Amino acid sequence: MRLIPPTTRLHRSYLGGVDEFAGARRDGDGLWQWVEDGVTHEITREEMESEDGFARFVARRTDPDRDLLPGWVPCTFFWMEQDGEYAGSLALRHELTEFLAAEGGHIGYSVRPSARRRGHATEALRQSLPHARALGLDRVLVTCDETNIASARTIEANGGVLAKTVEAASDGRLVRHYWIAL
């Protein structure tokens, strides 16, 4: 598995992966929105069917200077690629907001359902840590739901040390906070 920048080469595979989630939350994939000239825009799933629409989406994902939604932080997006197919997404947030410090952390990730239980998340997190170090971070906060044992194991396999478990203000779920020293 390789952690790569988003690419138009994985157009159909990415959309297939999105469809597998069937509307469930995809951590590490970000929203399909941006701000341009003070106006919030959103790309739809239908627009991404076309090569041009998908190319615009990828350009936004790979542009570090893209216009951010209010309250959002700079973020580097990666995709997990296995054997030429999209396997998942990872977001490396360059700093923490109050919300990210409470619920989201520096790094979020998700693996498409058909690619799970193969170590992709563990490897993607491992490959993302040098990128975090290159941003000047000396440690990263990675969070997961209390009930997500697979994600807890992924974080712990990468040196994550459980600092605390908190109740999420957004929906009351319990969130584990792990720190990984870089």
Legacy VTK file of the C-alpha trace (Angstrom):
# vtk DataFile Version 3.0
C-alpha trace
ASCII
DATASET POLYDATA
POINTS 182 float
0.000 0.000 0.000
1.245 3.462 -0.923
0.128 6.778 0.501
-0.137 9.166 -2.468
-1.563 12.605 -3.233
-5.059 12.499 -4.752
-4.847 11.805 -8.489
-7.187 11.719 -11.466
-5.696 8.322 -12.312
-7.891 6.778 -9.592
-11.096 8.506 -10.778
-13.403 5.479 -11.107
-11.842 3.603 -8.212
-12.257 6.596 -5.875
-15.923 6.978 -6.795
-16.424 3.248 -6.271
-14.879 3.588 -2.829
-17.152 6.508 -1.968
-20.162 4.445 -3.036
-19.102 1.609 -0.712
-19.489 3.921 2.287
-23.174 4.384 1.373
-23.367 7.757 3.099
-21.445 6.754 6.244
-18.840 9.164 7.644
-15.518 9.012 5.793
-12.847 10.362 8.145
-9.823 11.714 6.314
-11.686 12.525 3.106
-12.753 16.060 3.977
-15.861 17.795 2.709
-16.513 18.402 -0.945
-16.753 22.154 -0.305
-14.556 25.212 -0.681
-14.835 29.006 -0.519
-14.108 31.140 -3.555
-14.621 34.914 -3.664
-16.485 34.692 -0.362
-18.979 32.127 -1.685
-19.146 28.514 -0.481
-19.211 26.004 -3.342
-19.838 22.287 -3.236
-19.056 19.686 -5.866
-21.658 16.967 -6.196
-21.169 13.263 -6.758
-22.781 13.723 -10.178
-20.293 16.447 -11.155
-17.416 14.154 -10.199
-18.596 11.575 -12.744
-17.094 13.694 -15.527
-13.337 13.776 -16.030
-13.359 17.584 -15.853
-15.386 17.660 -12.639
-13.166 15.080 -11.006
-10.034 16.943 -12.145
-11.364 20.113 -10.452
-11.993 18.114 -7.268
-8.467 16.651 -7.293
-6.940 20.087 -7.986
-8.687 21.452 -4.889
-7.523 18.467 -2.813
-3.879 18.877 -3.829
-3.640 22.688 -3.608
-2.181 23.703 -0.226
-3.313 27.303 -0.843
-6.936 26.411 -1.613
-9.625 28.587 -0.106
-10.677 27.048 3.200
-14.084 27.079 4.798
-14.285 29.479 7.769
-12.706 27.921 10.862
-10.886 25.223 8.879
-7.120 24.692 8.964
-4.628 23.853 6.218
-4.711 20.143 5.503
-2.741 17.763 3.299
-4.872 15.011 1.791
-3.559 11.594 0.829
-5.112 8.542 -0.747
-4.230 4.951 -0.015
-3.430 3.063 -3.209
-3.173 -0.714 -3.397
-2.520 -2.466 -6.719
-3.662 0.564 -8.716
-6.923 0.934 -6.787
-8.176 3.516 -4.286
-8.191 1.886 -0.825
-8.860 4.856 1.465
-8.161 8.457 2.479
-6.039 10.201 5.082
-6.071 13.863 6.115
-3.097 15.467 7.851
-4.257 18.680 9.492
-1.430 21.156 9.964
-2.755 22.572 13.247
-5.544 22.041 15.750
-8.674 24.078 16.298
-10.727 23.734 19.468
-12.941 21.184 17.682
-9.995 19.185 16.295
-8.332 19.161 19.718
-11.541 17.741 21.191
-12.726 15.340 18.486
-10.775 15.213 15.220
-7.038 15.355 15.905
-4.225 16.068 13.460
-4.795 12.913 11.419
-8.017 11.281 10.279
-8.346 8.289 7.981
-10.788 5.791 6.576
-10.436 2.621 4.530
-13.085 1.636 1.992
-15.109 -1.334 3.274
-13.841 -3.798 0.635
-10.202 -3.041 1.573
-10.462 -3.348 5.354
-8.645 -5.819 7.618
-5.496 -5.754 5.459
-3.365 -3.323 7.475
-3.937 -0.339 5.161
-4.843 2.088 7.957
-1.824 1.071 10.046
0.511 1.506 7.083
-1.081 4.789 5.967
-0.740 6.261 9.446
2.894 5.107 9.571
3.633 6.704 6.195
1.949 9.977 7.214
4.121 10.575 10.286
7.228 11.814 8.400
4.968 14.322 6.594
3.733 15.573 9.981
7.323 15.902 11.168
8.172 17.866 8.000
5.434 20.356 8.946
7.337 21.047 12.175
5.067 19.046 14.462
6.815 17.174 17.284
3.758 15.078 18.124
0.341 14.448 16.606
-3.060 13.914 18.150
-4.971 11.000 16.634
-8.468 10.229 17.874
-10.945 7.414 17.444
-14.325 6.467 18.778
-14.206 4.393 21.959
-16.035 1.615 20.100
-13.593 1.546 17.149
-11.197 -1.113 18.416
-9.561 -1.547 14.979
-8.627 2.146 14.857
-7.340 2.057 18.442
-5.061 -0.846 17.462
-3.912 1.072 14.364
-2.951 4.085 16.468
-1.259 1.995 19.163
0.716 0.072 16.510
2.152 3.435 15.435
3.255 4.430 18.931
0.056 6.109 20.052
-0.213 6.623 23.807
-3.726 6.963 25.195
-3.986 10.311 26.980
-7.690 10.393 27.800
-11.192 9.530 26.686
-13.701 12.373 26.375
-17.351 12.787 25.508
-17.769 14.465 22.115
-19.676 17.727 22.407
-21.101 17.220 18.911
-22.975 13.976 19.579
-22.051 12.528 22.978
-19.973 9.601 21.688
-16.811 8.718 23.607
-13.581 9.669 21.829
-10.132 8.301 22.669
-7.233 10.784 22.459
-3.843 9.352 21.526
-0.568 11.236 21.129
2.165 9.967 18.824
5.630 11.458 19.358
7.487 12.227 16.125
LINES 1 183
182 0 1 2 3 4 5 6 7 8 9 10 11 12 13 14 15 16 17 18 19 20 21 22 23 24 25 26 27 28 29 30 31 32 33 34 35 36 37 38 39 40 41 42 43 44 45 46 47 48 49 50 51 52 53 54 55 56 57 58 59 60 61 62 63 64 65 66 67 68 69 70 71 72 73 74 75 76 77 78 79 80 81 82 83 84 85 86 87 88 89 90 91 92 93 94 95 96 97 98 99 100 101 102 103 104 105 106 107 108 109 110 111 112 113 114 115 116 117 118 119 120 121 122 123 124 125 126 127 128 129 130 131 132 133 134 135 136 137 138 139 140 141 142 143 144 145 146 147 148 149 150 151 152 153 154 155 156 157 158 159 160 161 162 163 164 165 166 167 168 169 170 171 172 173 174 175 176 177 178 179 180 181
